[in-house]
Amino acid sequence: MSNLGKTIRNLRLKNRLSQAALADLINIPSQSKISAWESDQSLPDVFEAQRLSQVFGVSLDELLKNSIKQ
């Protein structure tokens, strides 16, 4: 799991949200996208990342911090 996938999962669990509830909050049609992000099968686009940061109450920088694989 990438750092971004871990971060999304940890913030989701910290906020006691299911994947389906998070999907509803950021206006995506299915929790399968959340699952794909958390398991590194895909990444959120810029707009989805912005909505995630708003839901979690963190800056976009904090959400993305250390998420780039080197």
C-alpha positions as CSV (number, residue, x, y, z in Angstrom):
1,M,0.0,0.0,0.0
2,S,1.4,3.4,-0.9
3,N,1.6,6.2,1.6
4,L,-1.4,7.8,0.0
5,G,-3.4,4.6,0.2
6,K,-2.4,4.2,3.9
7,T,-3.3,7.9,4.6
8,I,-6.7,7.6,3.0
9,R,-7.4,4.4,4.9
10,N,-6.1,5.8,8.2
11,L,-8.1,9.0,7.9
12,R,-11.2,7.1,6.9
13,L,-10.9,4.8,10.0
14,K,-10.0,7.7,12.3
15,N,-13.3,9.4,11.2
16,R,-15.2,6.1,11.6
17,L,-16.4,6.0,8.0
18,S,-17.0,3.0,5.9
19,Q,-15.8,3.1,2.3
20,A,-19.4,3.5,1.2
21,A,-20.0,6.4,3.6
22,L,-16.8,8.1,2.4
23,A,-17.9,7.6,-1.2
24,D,-21.2,9.3,-0.5
25,L,-19.5,12.2,1.2
26,I,-17.2,12.9,-1.7
27,N,-19.9,12.3,-4.3
28,I,-18.6,9.2,-6.1
29,P,-21.0,6.5,-7.2
30,S,-19.4,3.5,-5.5
31,Q,-17.1,2.5,-2.6
32,S,-15.1,0.5,-5.1
33,K,-13.1,3.6,-6.0
34,I,-12.2,4.1,-2.3
35,S,-11.1,0.4,-2.1
36,A,-9.0,0.8,-5.3
37,W,-7.3,3.9,-3.8
38,E,-6.5,2.2,-0.5
39,S,-5.1,-0.9,-2.3
40,D,-3.0,1.1,-4.8
41,Q,-5.0,0.0,-7.8
42,S,-5.7,3.6,-8.7
43,L,-5.3,7.2,-7.4
44,P,-7.8,9.9,-6.8
45,D,-7.9,12.7,-9.4
46,V,-7.2,16.3,-8.3
47,F,-10.8,17.0,-7.6
48,E,-11.4,13.8,-5.6
49,A,-8.3,14.5,-3.6
50,Q,-9.5,18.0,-2.8
51,R,-12.9,16.6,-1.6
52,L,-11.1,14.0,0.5
53,S,-9.0,16.7,2.2
54,Q,-12.2,18.7,2.9
55,V,-14.0,15.7,4.4
56,F,-11.1,14.8,6.5
57,G,-10.3,18.4,7.6
58,V,-6.7,18.2,6.4
59,S,-4.9,20.3,3.9
60,L,-4.3,18.8,0.4
61,D,-0.5,19.0,1.2
62,E,-1.0,16.9,4.3
63,L,-3.1,14.4,2.5
64,L,-0.5,14.0,-0.3
65,K,2.6,14.3,1.9
66,N,5.1,11.6,1.4
67,S,2.8,9.8,-1.1
68,I,5.2,9.9,-4.1
69,K,7.1,6.7,-4.5
70,Q,10.8,7.3,-5.0
